[in-house]
Structures are given as structure tokens and as C-alpha cells.
Amino acid sequence: MAKPNIAARRALGACAALVVGALTLTACGGDASAKDNNGKGGKGRGDSAKTSTATIAISAEDGSTNASINTTGVKVSDGRLTTVTMTVAESGTAVEGTLSADGRSWKPKEQLERGTKYRISATAKDKDGKTSAANSIFTTLSKSDSFIGTYTPDNGTTVGVGMPVSFTFDKAITDRKAVQTHITVSSSSGQEVVGHWFNEKRLDFRPEEYWKAGSKVTMKIDLDGVKGANGIYGVQKKTVTFTVGRSQVSTVDVNTQTMTVVRDGQTLKSVPISSGSPEHTTYNGQMVISEKFKQTRMNSRTVGLGGEYDISDVPHAMRLTTSGTFIHGNYWYNKGNPPFGRTGTSHGCVGLQDVKGAQGDTPSKWFYDNSLIGDVVVVKNSPDKTVTPENGLNGWNMAWADWTAGSAT
């Protein structure tokens, strides 16, 4: 067999090298020295293969297990989002979201669930119409590794002048300063508002005196990611506002068995009451209405007594303490006793004249209809002790110096 010509063999090798080089150059995006028709440098064919300049950022990193339930979302730089799909990974349930007007950000409409795996897929386009995409599968912070505070009052409510802001956390808080500094409460009245820790789970805020009538109170909760204890982090981030209504403070005098209702400095009405009996006296002190029930069941066994009573339809009941003190209607008053308002017969509650079924024009119904959550009921001249500040929303029974001493900041 004849040997190939050396020159021809070199030429063939050069052609092969040229072909490989051309393929490599094309794969990398085209000839960087390409010129347009007039011989000057221009867009050329290479630009058609450029990647998009739109850069998508999903706040929850792929594979992360401690994502925020509040701030998880999608943003894009140098472009606009075209599609964002978020689902619960296990069920495939869609999570609705909101795209910003400029198309640069997206976020879920509702707060995410704790300890749940989610999937986000997003696409975007740059100014030249080129597309980019990003995906992330992540899990939000678990319930065991996070804490939440249940708080009162609710956003948008109107409350009485005695209503404190009260938090009850679902985990014990050891870093009280970190938590308290990330909850701010301010009033349009300009009153100084200070927090007080009753225990490792309860934090209340109030001013030195009752809120000014008509003021607006704003509570900013910025606990997302805040360490409350070893390995425990907050997940809440929101702003709550409520309005303080007119000023109403009602005073129960056990000596006279009457209650005088004063609104904005003017006496509205005095009504007869029945306070606690000598065996079951009523607490003294300033007590805040924390709940209202048109009718409710009251069972003596739930407050540590025996089987003295079990009434399924107590009318116009308003809670004053956690331990079970209410101001409520009384339709079962023994007619053989002195007239209503002459003596105390209850098991510690404050009773008002009423009728069965919570109907009719009665003193109890009038007081119920004219009371707000957060109104103050003051009891005086009872042989009992003063209610403790933590028993209900009754921190007003603590001196201001003691209150501020319980602040962590």
C-alpha cells in the first residue's frame, strides 16, 4: 500500500483542527469578531445566543429547612417576572400570590404554614425578551423550632380605655430583651407605653394611666427570625392597629350594692348589683372586660368549687378575670331574699338584674349593650383582697414603678 503524501496529510490535519475549532466556537456563542454589513462591529449573529440578563432570586434557598413564613417571595433584577408558581410540595395545592405593579417582585397572599414543604418555579424576561428561570423546594421553620404570640386586641377593633396589649407565647421565652425590643407599641396620644413580663410566656404593654379616649394605638410585631430561646425563633411579622373609644369606667360599691357608670366624666346611670356572698366574696380592684357573651354556661366545678351551680344560659356575661369572675345578668335571684341590690348572694361575680333568655329591657342588657371590650369595672369596699395583676387583663392594679421594673428593655 502506498504511503500518503506528507503534505496532504498535514493539510487534512489542519482541516480537522479547523472544523473542531469552528464547532467549539459556535458552542461558545459565535464569532466574537463578527461584523455587520458595513464592516463595523455590531450585534451580529452571536447576540442571539446570549443568556438573559434577568436574574431571579427566590428568598428561600433550594433545600433549606428554616424558611420564613412571612418574607418568602421572589424578586428579579434587570427584568420582569412572567410566571411564578408556588405549591405545597406534598399535595400540589396552589398558593396564591401577588405580583407587584412593576413586575419585579412576587409574594404569597397569605402567611405560609409552619413546618410545610413548598415548591416555587419562576420565569422572567429581560428587556430583550430573553428568558431566565429559577426553582426552589424548601421547608418553612417547624413548630417545634419556632414560637408564636397570641395577642389581644385584634387589628381594626375599638376598645375601652383599660385595654392593654397582651401577648401569650406558645414557648417559654428566655431572651426576653430580644423579643420585647422587636415589639413596639405606640399611641397617637403620645403616652409612654412600657412592656411588663408576668412570666416566661406572657408580656403585656400599657401606659401609666388609661389610654386617652379617641387615640390610635399601633403595635408593630417584627419577630420573624428573632431568637426567643435556644433553638427557638419567632415567625411573626405584622402591624396591628386599634382605636380607643370613649372613656367608660364603672364603679361597683359593695357597701351600697350599686354600680355607677361614668362615661367621659359624666354619670350615665347607677344600677343595683348583687356582689359575692360573705362566703364567696368579690375581688376588689380595677378589672378590665376581656370577653363578652350574650349567653354562656357557668359551672362551679370549672372554678374549683363543688356542685353549687351549673347554669346553662347565664345572660349578658362579661369576663373580668381569668379565674372566673364575671359581671353578668341574674334571672334566678331568690325572690325570698331582700330586693335585688340589698345584699350579695353570688359566688364572687357581680350580678345585674336580668330575665331568662337575655331578652327585655333590663339593667343587665343595658350595661352589656353599652360596654366595650377593654372597659374598666372597679370594685371597692369588698372584704376580699385586690385582684392580682396577672389574673385577667388587670395590670392596672400594679404600681407604675413595679410595672416598669418588669420590662426587659
Secondary structure, DSSP 4 states (H G I P E B T S, - for coil): -PPPPHHHHHHHHHHHHHHHHHHHHHHTTS-TT-B-TTSSB--TGGGGGPPP--EEEESS-TT-S-B-SSS--EEEESSEEEEEEEEETTT--B--EEE-TTSSEEEESSPPPTT-EEEEEEEEE-TT--EEEEEEEEEBPPGGGEE-EEEESPTT-EE-TT--EEEEESS--S-HHHHHHTEEEEETT---EEEEESSSSEEEEEESSPPPTT-EEEEEEE-TT-EEETTEEE--EEEEEEEE---EEEEEETTTTEEEEEETTEEEEEEE-B-B-TTSPPPBEEEE--EEEEEEEEEGGGGT--SS-EEEEEEEEEE--TTS-EEEEES---TTSSPTTSS--BSSSEEEE--TTS-SS-HHHHHHHT--TT-EEEEES-SSPBPPTTTTT-GGGS-HHHHHHT---
